[in-house]
């Protein structure tokens, strides 16, 4: 019997790898930002703003109250 060529399946292996990679990158970024004194919420807000998805100011103010 030949060794198994795929972990999950031929199509799901690349998707699985991308998800694992993105999760690892997010974990590292969050850890480094926390060491710099920023909260996870601030990190997420800055990340969303950088890629072009700014949160409305009203939503930010509601969460603070």
URURKA-V769255 format. One record per residue. N is the residue number from 0. PSI is psi as a letter, one per 20 degrees, with the letter a starting at -180 (none if undefined). Layout:
[[N & PSI] [N & PSI]]
//
This chain:
[[0 & p] [1 & q] [2 & q] [3 & p] [4 & h] [5 & q] [6 & g] [7 & f] [8 & r] [9 & h] [10 & h] [11 & h] [12 & g] [13 & h] [14 & g] [15 & g] [16 & g] [17 & g] [18 & g] [19 & g] [20 & g] [21 & h] [22 & g] [23 & g] [24 & g] [25 & g] [26 & g] [27 & g] [28 & g] [29 & g] [30 & g] [31 & h] [32 & h] [33 & h] [34 & h] [35 & i] [36 & j] [37 & q] [38 & r] [39 & h] [40 & g] [41 & h] [42 & g] [43 & g] [44 & g] [45 & h] [46 & g] [47 & h] [48 & h] [49 & h] [50 & j] [51 & j] [52 & m] [53 & q] [54 & q] [55 & q] [56 & h] [57 & g] [58 & h] [59 & g] [60 & h] [61 & h] [62 & h] [63 & h] [64 & none]]
//
